[in-house]
Amino acid sequence: MQFINGGAIVSPTVFARRSLAHLLTDQPNPALRDAMQAQYVNPEWPIAFFLQSVALAKLNMEKEAADMLEEGAILEAKRHARS
């Protein structure tokens, strides 16, 4: 936590990895918060949306989960179109 909050680095990857760890330990609320932070740091990164989708699904927020999944898929398609 000190590493993330200490300002040493602002990387969506750090938040995404911690989000995944929360998901793997059945902690969807902190997972969602970290995935949202990853999106804040990099709004065009599909992984942040995909992690939010999983966390929302675990919170039984199916519509929101589907919306996040769709947003992530759109961003992923845009990335592939540019490549």
N, CA, C and O atoms as CSV, one atom per row, in Angstrom:
chain,resi,resn,atom,element,x,y,z
A,1,MET,N,N,0.823,-1.184,0.000
A,1,MET,CA,C,0.000,0.000,0.000
A,1,MET,C,C,0.870,1.250,0.000
A,1,MET,O,O,0.557,2.221,-0.690
A,2,GLN,N,N,1.942,1.238,0.754
A,2,GLN,CA,C,2.840,2.382,0.823
A,2,GLN,C,C,3.396,2.714,-0.551
A,2,GLN,O,O,3.524,3.884,-0.910
A,3,PHE,N,N,3.725,1.688,-1.312
A,3,PHE,CA,C,4.288,1.885,-2.637
A,3,PHE,C,C,3.305,2.627,-3.538
A,3,PHE,O,O,3.695,3.539,-4.268
A,4,ILE,N,N,2.036,2.240,-3.489
A,4,ILE,CA,C,1.030,2.848,-4.346
A,4,ILE,C,C,0.707,4.264,-3.877
A,4,ILE,O,O,0.670,5.188,-4.688
A,5,ASN,N,N,0.477,4.442,-2.593
A,5,ASN,CA,C,0.074,5.736,-2.065
A,5,ASN,C,C,1.230,6.698,-1.869
A,5,ASN,O,O,1.013,7.899,-1.710
A,6,GLY,N,N,2.441,6.198,-1.878
A,6,GLY,CA,C,3.598,7.041,-1.631
A,6,GLY,C,C,3.995,7.910,-2.805
A,6,GLY,O,O,4.876,8.761,-2.677
A,7,GLY,N,N,3.358,7.710,-3.949
A,7,GLY,CA,C,3.658,8.530,-5.101
A,7,GLY,C,C,4.914,8.114,-5.843
A,7,GLY,O,O,5.377,8.830,-6.730
A,8,ALA,N,N,5.468,6.965,-5.490
A,8,ALA,CA,C,6.683,6.517,-6.137
A,8,ALA,C,C,6.433,6.172,-7.602
A,8,ALA,O,O,7.328,6.296,-8.437
A,9,ILE,N,N,5.222,5.742,-7.905
A,9,ILE,CA,C,4.894,5.358,-9.273
A,9,ILE,C,C,3.389,5.503,-9.465
A,9,ILE,O,O,2.601,5.241,-8.556
A,10,VAL,N,N,3.017,5.916,-10.642
A,10,VAL,CA,C,1.602,5.945,-10.997
A,10,VAL,C,C,1.466,5.047,-12.210
A,10,VAL,O,O,1.685,5.468,-13.345
A,11,SER,N,N,1.104,3.812,-11.950
A,11,SER,CA,C,1.023,2.821,-13.003
A,11,SER,C,C,-0.293,2.066,-12.891
A,11,SER,O,O,-0.639,1.586,-11.812
A,12,PRO,N,N,-1.023,1.956,-13.981
A,12,PRO,CA,C,-2.253,1.179,-13.915
A,12,PRO,C,C,-1.982,-0.298,-13.638
A,12,PRO,O,O,-2.839,-0.998,-13.100
A,13,THR,N,N,-0.800,-0.766,-14.003
A,13,THR,CA,C,-0.455,-2.169,-13.795
A,13,THR,C,C,-0.439,-2.531,-12.318
A,13,THR,O,O,-0.885,-3.615,-11.940
A,14,VAL,N,N,0.065,-1.642,-11.490
A,14,VAL,CA,C,0.114,-1.904,-10.050
A,14,VAL,C,C,-1.303,-2.061,-9.511
A,14,VAL,O,O,-1.584,-2.989,-8.753
A,15,PHE,N,N,-2.189,-1.158,-9.900
A,15,PHE,CA,C,-3.573,-1.250,-9.447
A,15,PHE,C,C,-4.260,-2.493,-10.008
A,15,PHE,O,O,-5.032,-3.145,-9.305
A,16,ALA,N,N,-3.985,-2.824,-11.266
A,16,ALA,CA,C,-4.598,-3.998,-11.879
A,16,ALA,C,C,-4.157,-5.282,-11.179
A,16,ALA,O,O,-4.972,-6.173,-10.940
A,17,ARG,N,N,-2.898,-5.371,-10.859
A,17,ARG,CA,C,-2.410,-6.578,-10.183
A,17,ARG,C,C,-3.020,-6.721,-8.799
A,17,ARG,O,O,-3.377,-7.820,-8.375
A,18,ARG,N,N,-3.136,-5.598,-8.099
A,18,ARG,CA,C,-3.746,-5.669,-6.772
A,18,ARG,C,C,-5.235,-5.987,-6.901
A,18,ARG,O,O,-5.782,-6.727,-6.082
A,19,SER,N,N,-5.892,-5.438,-7.918
A,19,SER,CA,C,-7.297,-5.753,-8.158
A,19,SER,C,C,-7.473,-7.253,-8.384
A,19,SER,O,O,-8.374,-7.872,-7.819
A,20,LEU,N,N,-6.611,-7.824,-9.207
A,20,LEU,CA,C,-6.677,-9.260,-9.465
A,20,LEU,C,C,-6.460,-10.060,-8.183
A,20,LEU,O,O,-7.145,-11.056,-7.948
A,21,ALA,N,N,-5.526,-9.637,-7.369
A,21,ALA,CA,C,-5.287,-10.332,-6.100
A,21,ALA,C,C,-6.541,-10.283,-5.221
A,21,ALA,O,O,-6.896,-11.274,-4.583
A,22,HIS,N,N,-7.198,-9.140,-5.192
A,22,HIS,CA,C,-8.446,-9.044,-4.421
A,22,HIS,C,C,-9.519,-9.962,-4.995
A,22,HIS,O,O,-10.261,-10.598,-4.247
A,23,LEU,N,N,-9.600,-10.030,-6.312
A,23,LEU,CA,C,-10.586,-10.922,-6.924
A,23,LEU,C,C,-10.299,-12.381,-6.576
A,23,LEU,O,O,-11.217,-13.152,-6.297
A,24,LEU,N,N,-9.035,-12.748,-6.595
A,24,LEU,CA,C,-8.661,-14.132,-6.298
A,24,LEU,C,C,-8.892,-14.512,-4.843
A,24,LEU,O,O,-8.981,-15.694,-4.511
A,25,THR,N,N,-8.988,-13.509,-3.975
A,25,THR,CA,C,-9.240,-13.768,-2.552
A,25,THR,C,C,-10.667,-13.377,-2.163
A,25,THR,O,O,-10.960,-13.139,-0.991
A,26,ASP,N,N,-11.546,-13.314,-3.166
A,26,ASP,CA,C,-12.971,-13.049,-2.977
A,26,ASP,C,C,-13.234,-11.750,-2.226
A,26,ASP,O,O,-14.005,-11.714,-1.267
A,27,GLN,N,N,-12.582,-10.686,-2.679
A,27,GLN,CA,C,-12.776,-9.347,-2.119
A,27,GLN,C,C,-13.153,-8.401,-3.263
A,27,GLN,O,O,-12.324,-7.610,-3.715
A,28,PRO,N,N,-14.409,-8.483,-3.733
A,28,PRO,CA,C,-14.781,-7.709,-4.912
A,28,PRO,C,C,-14.808,-6.191,-4.714
A,28,PRO,O,O,-14.523,-5.455,-5.658
A,29,ASN,N,N,-15.138,-5.703,-3.524
A,29,ASN,CA,C,-15.174,-4.251,-3.325
A,29,ASN,C,C,-13.803,-3.603,-3.482
A,29,ASN,O,O,-13.674,-2.645,-4.244
A,30,PRO,N,N,-12.764,-4.093,-2.782
A,30,PRO,CA,C,-11.448,-3.501,-3.023
A,30,PRO,C,C,-10.935,-3.764,-4.445
A,30,PRO,O,O,-10.191,-2.955,-4.999
A,31,ALA,N,N,-11.334,-4.891,-5.026
A,31,ALA,CA,C,-10.942,-5.173,-6.408
A,31,ALA,C,C,-11.523,-4.132,-7.353
A,31,ALA,O,O,-10.845,-3.659,-8.266
A,32,LEU,N,N,-12.772,-3.782,-7.127
A,32,LEU,CA,C,-13.417,-2.770,-7.961
A,32,LEU,C,C,-12.740,-1.413,-7.788
A,32,LEU,O,O,-12.504,-0.707,-8.769
A,33,ARG,N,N,-12.430,-1.048,-6.559
A,33,ARG,CA,C,-11.760,0.232,-6.317
A,33,ARG,C,C,-10.420,0.305,-7.037
A,33,ARG,O,O,-10.108,1.316,-7.667
A,34,ASP,N,N,-9.636,-0.749,-6.949
A,34,ASP,CA,C,-8.326,-0.741,-7.614
A,34,ASP,C,C,-8.466,-0.741,-9.135
A,34,ASP,O,O,-7.688,-0.086,-9.828
A,35,ALA,N,N,-9.446,-1.465,-9.656
A,35,ALA,CA,C,-9.667,-1.455,-11.105
A,35,ALA,C,C,-10.091,-0.066,-11.573
A,35,ALA,O,O,-9.700,0.374,-12.655
A,36,MET,N,N,-10.882,0.618,-10.769
A,36,MET,CA,C,-11.286,1.983,-11.106
A,36,MET,C,C,-10.086,2.926,-11.066
A,36,MET,O,O,-9.987,3.840,-11.884
A,37,GLN,N,N,-9.187,2.710,-10.132
A,37,GLN,CA,C,-7.963,3.516,-10.079
A,37,GLN,C,C,-7.101,3.273,-11.308
A,37,GLN,O,O,-6.513,4.206,-11.855
A,38,ALA,N,N,-7.026,2.022,-11.743
A,38,ALA,CA,C,-6.271,1.706,-12.964
A,38,ALA,C,C,-6.875,2.433,-14.156
A,38,ALA,O,O,-6.148,2.946,-15.007
A,39,GLN,N,N,-8.197,2.479,-14.223
A,39,GLN,CA,C,-8.856,3.196,-15.314
A,39,GLN,C,C,-8.589,4.691,-15.220
A,39,GLN,O,O,-8.401,5.352,-16.241
A,40,TYR,N,N,-8.571,5.222,-14.019
A,40,TYR,CA,C,-8.298,6.650,-13.831
A,40,TYR,C,C,-6.902,7.007,-14.349
A,40,TYR,O,O,-6.712,8.034,-15.001
A,41,VAL,N,N,-5.930,6.140,-14.047
A,41,VAL,CA,C,-4.554,6.387,-14.472
A,41,VAL,C,C,-4.417,6.246,-15.986
A,41,VAL,O,O,-3.703,7.016,-16.627
A,42,ASN,N,N,-5.109,5.252,-16.553
A,42,ASN,CA,C,-5.043,5.037,-18.003
A,42,ASN,C,C,-6.451,4.729,-18.528
A,42,ASN,O,O,-6.847,3.566,-18.594
A,43,PRO,N,N,-7.203,5.764,-18.900
A,43,PRO,CA,C,-8.599,5.587,-19.312
A,43,PRO,C,C,-8.801,4.774,-20.590
A,43,PRO,O,O,-9.924,4.369,-20.888
A,44,GLU,N,N,-7.747,4.534,-21.336
A,44,GLU,CA,C,-7.857,3.793,-22.592
A,44,GLU,C,C,-7.370,2.345,-22.471
A,44,GLU,O,O,-7.162,1.674,-23.481
A,45,TRP,N,N,-7.189,1.868,-21.247
A,45,TRP,CA,C,-6.636,0.524,-21.037
A,45,TRP,C,C,-7.767,-0.482,-20.814
A,45,TRP,O,O,-8.428,-0.429,-19.777
A,46,PRO,N,N,-8.006,-1.387,-21.748
A,46,PRO,CA,C,-9.125,-2.324,-21.631
A,46,PRO,C,C,-9.076,-3.209,-20.384
A,46,PRO,O,O,-10.123,-3.561,-19.841
A,47,ILE,N,N,-7.899,-3.566,-19.931
A,47,ILE,CA,C,-7.770,-4.448,-18.765
A,47,ILE,C,C,-8.487,-3.864,-17.556
A,47,ILE,O,O,-9.113,-4.599,-16.792
A,48,ALA,N,N,-8.404,-2.556,-17.375
A,48,ALA,CA,C,-9.080,-1.919,-16.243
A,48,ALA,C,C,-10.586,-2.155,-16.314
A,48,ALA,O,O,-11.231,-2.402,-15.295
A,49,PHE,N,N,-11.138,-2.078,-17.513
A,49,PHE,CA,C,-12.569,-2.308,-17.698
A,49,PHE,C,C,-12.927,-3.773,-17.462
A,49,PHE,O,O,-13.956,-4.074,-16.857
A,50,PHE,N,N,-12.080,-4.680,-17.938
A,50,PHE,CA,C,-12.337,-6.100,-17.750
A,50,PHE,C,C,-12.317,-6.470,-16.262
A,50,PHE,O,O,-13.155,-7.244,-15.800
A,51,LEU,N,N,-11.362,-5.916,-15.522
A,51,LEU,CA,C,-11.309,-6.189,-14.083
A,51,LEU,C,C,-12.526,-5.617,-13.361
A,51,LEU,O,O,-13.064,-6.240,-12.446
A,52,GLN,N,N,-12.948,-4.444,-13.774
A,52,GLN,CA,C,-14.161,-3.873,-13.180
A,52,GLN,C,C,-15.356,-4.771,-13.464
A,52,GLN,O,O,-16.205,-4.974,-12.596
A,53,SER,N,N,-15.422,-5.302,-14.663
A,53,SER,CA,C,-16.523,-6.178,-15.033
A,53,SER,C,C,-16.595,-7.406,-14.133
A,53,SER,O,O,-17.675,-7.782,-13.677
A,54,VAL,N,N,-15.460,-8.024,-13.879
A,54,VAL,CA,C,-15.432,-9.211,-13.015
A,54,VAL,C,C,-15.851,-8.846,-11.593
A,54,VAL,O,O,-16.641,-9.559,-10.974
A,55,ALA,N,N,-15.323,-7.739,-11.074
A,55,ALA,CA,C,-15.673,-7.319,-9.723
A,55,ALA,C,C,-17.163,-7.008,-9.618
A,55,ALA,O,O,-17.810,-7.397,-8.645
A,56,LEU,N,N,-17.701,-6.323,-10.594
A,56,LEU,CA,C,-19.134,-6.002,-10.584
A,56,LEU,C,C,-19.986,-7.270,-10.663
A,56,LEU,O,O,-21.023,-7.364,-10.007
A,57,ALA,N,N,-19.556,-8.228,-11.452
A,57,ALA,CA,C,-20.287,-9.500,-11.535
A,57,ALA,C,C,-20.286,-10.208,-10.188
A,57,ALA,O,O,-21.298,-10.778,-9.780
A,58,LYS,N,N,-19.147,-10.174,-9.496
A,58,LYS,CA,C,-19.077,-10.801,-8.168
A,58,LYS,C,C,-19.961,-10.078,-7.155
A,58,LYS,O,O,-20.372,-10.661,-6.152
A,59,LEU,N,N,-20.251,-8.804,-7.425
A,59,LEU,CA,C,-21.140,-8.028,-6.563
A,59,LEU,C,C,-22.593,-8.113,-7.029
A,59,LEU,O,O,-23.450,-7.366,-6.556
A,60,ASN,N,N,-22.861,-9.025,-7.955
A,60,ASN,CA,C,-24.198,-9.242,-8.507
A,60,ASN,C,C,-24.766,-8.004,-9.195
A,60,ASN,O,O,-25.974,-7.768,-9.168
A,61,MET,N,N,-23.902,-7.231,-9.800
A,61,MET,CA,C,-24.301,-6.051,-10.551
A,61,MET,C,C,-24.131,-6.388,-12.039
A,61,MET,O,O,-23.235,-5.881,-12.713
A,62,GLU,N,N,-25.008,-7.248,-12.517
A,62,GLU,CA,C,-24.859,-7.841,-13.839
A,62,GLU,C,C,-24.906,-6.816,-14.970
A,62,GLU,O,O,-24.086,-6.891,-15.885
A,63,LYS,N,N,-25.832,-5.871,-14.939
A,63,LYS,CA,C,-25.931,-4.868,-16.004
A,63,LYS,C,C,-24.660,-4.042,-16.082
A,63,LYS,O,O,-24.114,-3.829,-17.165
A,64,GLU,N,N,-24.186,-3.575,-14.924
A,64,GLU,CA,C,-22.966,-2.771,-14.885
A,64,GLU,C,C,-21.767,-3.582,-15.355
A,64,GLU,O,O,-20.897,-3.068,-16.057
A,65,ALA,N,N,-21.728,-4.866,-14.958
A,65,ALA,CA,C,-20.639,-5.747,-15.388
A,65,ALA,C,C,-20.642,-5.894,-16.911
A,65,ALA,O,O,-19.590,-5.837,-17.548
A,66,ALA,N,N,-21.823,-6.082,-17.485
A,66,ALA,CA,C,-21.927,-6.219,-18.938
A,66,ALA,C,C,-21.505,-4.927,-19.639
A,66,ALA,O,O,-20.845,-4.966,-20.677
A,67,ASP,N,N,-21.887,-3.790,-19.072
A,67,ASP,CA,C,-21.493,-2.502,-19.655
A,67,ASP,C,C,-19.975,-2.329,-19.654
A,67,ASP,O,O,-19.396,-1.884,-20.645
A,68,MET,N,N,-19.334,-2.681,-18.540
A,68,MET,CA,C,-17.875,-2.559,-18.455
A,68,MET,C,C,-17.193,-3.513,-19.432
A,68,MET,O,O,-16.190,-3.166,-20.056
A,69,LEU,N,N,-17.739,-4.700,-19.555
A,69,LEU,CA,C,-17.180,-5.674,-20.492
A,69,LEU,C,C,-17.276,-5.144,-21.922
A,69,LEU,O,O,-16.334,-5.276,-22.704
A,70,GLU,N,N,-18.406,-4.550,-22.253
A,70,GLU,CA,C,-18.577,-3.979,-23.593
A,70,GLU,C,C,-17.611,-2.821,-23.836
A,70,GLU,O,O,-17.008,-2.733,-24.906
A,71,GLU,N,N,-17.459,-1.941,-22.858
A,71,GLU,CA,C,-16.515,-0.820,-22.992
A,71,GLU,C,C,-15.094,-1.335,-23.211
A,71,GLU,O,O,-14.364,-0.830,-24.065
A,72,GLY,N,N,-14.714,-2.344,-22.431
A,72,GLY,CA,C,-13.383,-2.923,-22.588
A,72,GLY,C,C,-13.188,-3.538,-23.963
A,72,GLY,O,O,-12.123,-3.401,-24.567
A,73,ALA,N,N,-14.216,-4.216,-24.458
A,73,ALA,CA,C,-14.131,-4.844,-25.773
A,73,ALA,C,C,-13.990,-3.787,-26.875
A,73,ALA,O,O,-13.247,-3.983,-27.837
A,74,ILE,N,N,-14.705,-2.670,-26.729
A,74,ILE,CA,C,-14.594,-1.586,-27.706
A,74,ILE,C,C,-13.174,-1.023,-27.717
A,74,ILE,O,O,-12.592,-0.807,-28.780
A,75,LEU,N,N,-12.622,-0.789,-26.529
A,75,LEU,CA,C,-11.251,-0.272,-26.453
A,75,LEU,C,C,-10.242,-1.267,-27.021
A,75,LEU,O,O,-9.294,-0.884,-27.706
A,76,GLU,N,N,-10.457,-2.535,-26.731
A,76,GLU,CA,C,-9.555,-3.574,-27.256
A,76,GLU,C,C,-9.614,-3.606,-28.778
A,76,GLU,O,O,-8.578,-3.741,-29.429
A,77,ALA,N,N,-10.796,-3.488,-29.354
A,77,ALA,CA,C,-10.943,-3.490,-30.808
A,77,ALA,C,C,-10.243,-2.269,-31.415
A,77,ALA,O,O,-9.620,-2.373,-32.472
A,78,LYS,N,N,-10.345,-1.126,-30.755
A,78,LYS,CA,C,-9.666,0.078,-31.243
A,78,LYS,C,C,-8.157,-0.101,-31.224
A,78,LYS,O,O,-7.460,0.330,-32.142
A,79,ARG,N,N,-7.655,-0.742,-30.170
A,79,ARG,CA,C,-6.205,-0.975,-30.079
A,79,ARG,C,C,-5.734,-1.872,-31.214
A,79,ARG,O,O,-4.681,-1.633,-31.806
A,80,HIS,N,N,-6.516,-2.905,-31.517
A,80,HIS,CA,C,-6.122,-3.828,-32.587
A,80,HIS,C,C,-6.235,-3.177,-33.952
A,80,HIS,O,O,-5.466,-3.497,-34.858
A,81,ALA,N,N,-7.181,-2.274,-34.107
A,81,ALA,CA,C,-7.352,-1.580,-35.384
A,81,ALA,C,C,-6.170,-0.654,-35.669
A,81,ALA,O,O,-5.793,-0.447,-36.822
A,82,ARG,N,N,-5.590,-0.098,-34.596
A,82,ARG,CA,C,-4.428,0.798,-34.761
A,82,ARG,C,C,-3.143,0.058,-35.043
A,82,ARG,O,O,-2.202,0.624,-35.600
A,83,SER,N,N,-3.097,-1.216,-34.659
A,83,SER,CA,C,-1.856,-1.990,-34.807
A,83,SER,C,C,-1.617,-2.417,-36.236
A,83,SER,O,O,-0.617,-3.075,-36.525
